[in-house]
Amino acid sequence: MTEQLTLVDLLKSDLECYFHHHGVNDRAVRKRDLWRNFLVPRCAPVGLYRLSYATRRTGWTRLSKALTWLNFYLYSVEFSSRCMIGPYFFMPHAAGSVIGAAHIGHHAVIYHQVTIGAQFIDIEHIARPRIGDHAFIASGAKIIGDIELGNHCTVGANAVVTKSAGSHQTLTGIPAIARPSKGARPST
């Protein structure tokens, strides 16, 4: 789905998500230009990531790397420009995060000090976590290795996730233990 959306579509979806999480319901405010993605500290790291990902896809790898480093130096967040993140992505506080997943679905919320990446040195960007839609990842969580988390997963604060989990799971602890999320229906 992300591959079919334009950069502008993705930036608009991220801005909508920002407004949603901040309770902004005024239609006039929601129709503001995309400049907000690059000026508000809670939006700018995601906006720079989107630019970095888009420039990498079009073959501008040097510019992509420069944008990745700019994001790191300005906002203390490191995004892999190879990580595909779906629309409606929100990071309420991004500082100190390392996002190096293979894929993160739509409507993801990721807090600060989160690490998502390879368990070992992975230059080819193959053995990375794959995270489904509607993920919620709390502060300090670590999601490491060639694993998959299903849709509607919640990863608790400071959890260390090294094993795959299905949809509608809450993962907490070190090492993380998966439990059905509250209100989740058991799979049949």
N, C-alpha and C positions, 0 to 999 in steps of 0.2 A: 504494500500500500504506500509506504514512504517513497518508494522509487517513482511512483506515478504523480506525486504531489510536487509542485514547484517550490522553490525556495521561499517565495512570497507566501504561498499557502501555508507552509510549515511555520514561518514566522508569525503569521496571523493566528494560527491555531495556538501557538505558545503564548501569545499575548492574550488571547481569549482565556486561556487557562489561568494566567496570572490574574486577570480581572475576576474570574470566577472565585479563585481562592482568597482574594482580598475583598470579596463581597461588593464589587462594583457592578451595579445593575443598570446604571444610567446608560441608555443607548448612545447618547451623544459622546460620552466619554469613551465608550467601547469602540467607536468608529475613528478614533484618533489614528494618526499615521504610525507607521512601523518604527519611526525614530525612537520610540519608547523602548524597543527591544535593545537598543544600544546605549541608552542613557541611564536606565534604572539598574542599579547594581544587582537586583534580583533577576533581571531579564538579560542583562548584557552577556554573561558567560554563555548562556544558551544561544543567544543570537550569534556570538562569535563562533561557537561550535557549528551552528548551522552553515555559516559562511565557509568554515574550514572544510566541512563535509562536502558541500556543493563544489568548491574549487577543486578538491581532490577528485571528485567524480568527473569533472570536465578536463582533467589532465594537468591542472595547474598545481602540481605537488609542492613546489617551493613556496608558493603563496599559502597553500594549505598549512604547511609546516610553520610558516611565519605567524599565521593566525592562531595556531595551536599554542605557540610560545607566547604570543601576546596575551592570550587568555590566562596562561599560567602566571605570567609576570604581573598582570593587572589584578587578577581576581583569585589567584592561588588555587585554581582548579585546572586539572589536566584531563582533557577529552581526547580520545583517540579519534582522528579524522576517519578512521575505518569503521568505527562503531555506528551502526545504523539505528537511529532512535526515531520512533514513530511520532505522529503529531500530538499536540496537547501535552507537551513535556513541561514540567515545572520543578524548579529547584528553589525552595523558599530561602535557603541559605546554602550557597555553593562552596564556600571557602574550604580548602583542604581536601577536596574530593578528587579521586582519580577514577575516571570512567573509561574503561578499556574493554567493555563487553563486545561480543560479536553483534548482538542485536538486543534492543530494548523496545518493547511494544508501545502502543499508544496509551495515552493518559497515565504516564508514569510520574510519580512524585518521588524525588530523591533529596534527602537532607544532606547536611554538611558532614565532612570527615568520613565519607563513604569511599570504600575502595571496591571496584568491580574490575577483575582482570584475571590474567593467567596465573597459574600456580607456579610455573617455571618460566624461564625466558622463552618467549614465543614470538620470534621475529616475523613469522608468517601470518600471525594474527588468526590462528586456527583454533587453538584450544582455549577458547574464551567462553565466559558465561553467556547464555541466551535466556533472556527474561521476557515473559509474556506481557500481555496487555493489563492495564490497571494495576501495576505494581506499586507498592508503597514501601520505600526503603528508609528506615529511620537512621538517625545520627550515629555515626561510628560503625555502621555495619560493614562487614567484609564478605564479599561474594567472590570466591576464588576457584578457578579451574574450569575444566571442560564439563560444565553442568548446565542443567536446564531448570528454570523455575516456571511453572505454569501461570495461567492467567489468574488475576485477583490474588496474588501472593502478597503477604505482608512480612517484611523482615524487620525484626525488633532492633532496638538500639543496641549497639555493640555486639550483635550476633556475628558469629563466624560460620558462614555457610560454605561447605565443601562437598555437599551431596545434592543431587537433583531432588526436586519436590514437585508434586502435581499442582493442579489448580486449587484455588480456595484454601491455601495453607498459610499458617502463621508460623514463622521460623524464629525461634529464640534460643539463646544460650551459646555456650562455647564448649564443644562444637554445637551448632544449631540443631535443634530437634524440631521436626515438622509436626504440627497439630492442625486439625481442621479449624478453619476460621470460624468465629462466632457467626451463626446464622447461615453457615454454608450447608448445603444439602449433601448428604453422603452420596458418593458415586455408586451407580448400580451396574 
